[in-house]
């Protein structure tokens, strides 16, 4: 199934990347792709927890930080992590009908 998915280094999960239209895949291929996606999708909550732990750590560091530049850097890092979490939630909430459209993106 890995030929239908590609690692997204930013999100830390495999995302669907099909080379042909959804309807051009056999029913068996479609079922296998969706089953694999559900397994990968199931990893998203754990990935979000991991990122939230990192955010909490950076926020604790920020609370004690006195250097303005470092504070700005920590804020930027926290914002990026929050953005990743948001994107992961979007992928997690996609239902089967929408995944058929997103899977081609």
QUISULBEL-V592608 format. One record per residue. N is the residue number from 1. RES is the residue in one small letter. SS is DSSP state (alpha for helix, beta for strand, coil for the rest). D_CENTER is the distance of its C-alpha to the mean C-alpha in Angstrom with 2 decimals. Layout:
n = (N | N)
res = (RES | RES)
ss = (SS | SS)
d_center = (D_CENTER | D_CENTER)
This chain:
n = (1 | 2 | 3 | 4 | 5 | 6 | 7 | 8 | 9 | 10 | 11 | 12 | 13 | 14 | 15 | 16 | 17 | 18 | 19 | 20 | 21 | 22 | 23 | 24 | 25 | 26 | 27 | 28 | 29 | 30 | 31 | 32 | 33 | 34 | 35 | 36 | 37 | 38 | 39 | 40 | 41 | 42 | 43 | 44 | 45 | 46 | 47 | 48 | 49 | 50 | 51 | 52 | 53 | 54 | 55 | 56 | 57 | 58 | 59 | 60 | 61 | 62 | 63 | 64 | 65 | 66 | 67 | 68 | 69 | 70 | 71 | 72 | 73 | 74 | 75 | 76 | 77 | 78 | 79 | 80 | 81 | 82 | 83 | 84 | 85 | 86 | 87 | 88 | 89 | 90 | 91 | 92 | 93 | 94 | 95 | 96 | 97 | 98 | 99 | 100 | 101 | 102 | 103 | 104 | 105)
res = (x | x | x | x | x | x | x | x | x | x | x | x | x | x | x | x | x | x | x | x | x | x | x | x | x | x | x | x | x | x | x | x | x | x | x | x | x | x | x | x | x | x | x | x | x | x | x | x | x | x | x | x | x | x | x | x | x | x | x | x | x | x | x | x | x | x | x | x | x | x | x | x | x | x | x | x | x | x | x | x | x | x | x | x | x | x | x | x | x | x | x | x | x | x | x | x | x | x | x | x | x | x | x | x | x)
ss = (coil | alpha | alpha | alpha | beta | beta | beta | beta | coil | coil | coil | coil | beta | beta | beta | beta | coil | coil | coil | coil | coil | alpha | alpha | alpha | coil | coil | alpha | alpha | alpha | alpha | alpha | alpha | alpha | alpha | alpha | alpha | alpha | alpha | alpha | alpha | alpha | coil | coil | alpha | alpha | alpha | alpha | alpha | alpha | alpha | alpha | alpha | alpha | alpha | alpha | alpha | alpha | alpha | alpha | alpha | alpha | alpha | alpha | alpha | coil | coil | coil | alpha | alpha | alpha | alpha | alpha | alpha | alpha | alpha | alpha | alpha | alpha | alpha | alpha | alpha | alpha | alpha | alpha | alpha | alpha | alpha | alpha | alpha | alpha | alpha | alpha | alpha | coil | coil | alpha | alpha | alpha | alpha | alpha | alpha | alpha | coil | coil | coil)
d_center = (18.08 | 16.40 | 18.27 | 16.19 | 12.76 | 11.65 | 9.76 | 7.37 | 8.91 | 7.44 | 3.83 | 6.12 | 5.64 | 7.95 | 7.80 | 11.20 | 13.76 | 17.20 | 20.37 | 22.46 | 22.50 | 21.35 | 25.00 | 26.14 | 24.52 | 26.80 | 26.25 | 25.77 | 23.05 | 21.29 | 21.57 | 20.33 | 17.25 | 16.47 | 17.31 | 15.08 | 12.11 | 13.15 | 13.26 | 9.79 | 8.61 | 10.96 | 9.22 | 6.53 | 9.59 | 10.74 | 7.87 | 8.39 | 12.05 | 11.99 | 10.79 | 13.32 | 15.91 | 15.54 | 15.92 | 18.93 | 20.42 | 20.21 | 21.67 | 24.45 | 25.15 | 25.24 | 27.74 | 30.10 | 29.58 | 32.68 | 31.90 | 30.78 | 28.94 | 26.98 | 26.24 | 24.87 | 22.71 | 21.33 | 20.73 | 18.81 | 16.64 | 16.07 | 15.30 | 12.65 | 10.97 | 11.44 | 9.98 | 6.61 | 7.11 | 8.35 | 5.74 | 3.62 | 7.32 | 8.08 | 6.36 | 7.92 | 11.09 | 11.72 | 14.97 | 16.58 | 18.61 | 15.93 | 13.82 | 17.05 | 16.96 | 13.33 | 13.62 | 16.17 | 14.36)
